[in-house]
């Protein structure tokens, strides 16, 4: 059951959410602009741009995973009525920040999609996708977008950021670890991992966590305590607790 905070956040308009983030970011002298939308509020062209970046980055990983490659199911998830997007458009070296029609014509460089959800008794902002186009990678846009998600979560009184990540995406493993994410208690195999750490005296999760790159959201449940299932699972669920604003 959704809490009062989650219900309130899910009623927020794109303009409401937009007040929680910076309007733009400058990278290597070029400006990138933010646009906030709901999943259903994206235009046909925007949906296709979102999909193309996702497919370019993730198709191979999905085909080799237990998720499989299922475009209709993934599109339904991406453009769910509760999905919220922060789109990053650019680059532009001289775009007038007040010219909305000009900004909207800039190419989509990156995006993050998220939802406000109850998860294991907590109010969370669940990051479903964080994708940066190949042309815009290695400029810090992923880190920037994760900070915007964190800011939105704080503003709407969520308790933590959560995401689901494929173990095979090694580069994103390192990225999320660098951003302070750890394996969440709802992640498959968490109980067994903690037991081993307590037995062997190894570092705790905050010092020894790994994370992966895909952020397709999957609800956590009690089945993570089954060791055989954990061995077969090819994803982690990660989280990062909110600090008091």
Order of alpha helices (4+ residues) and beta strands (2+ residues): alpha-alpha-beta-beta-alpha-alpha-beta-alpha-beta-beta-alpha-beta-alpha-beta-alpha-alpha-alpha-beta
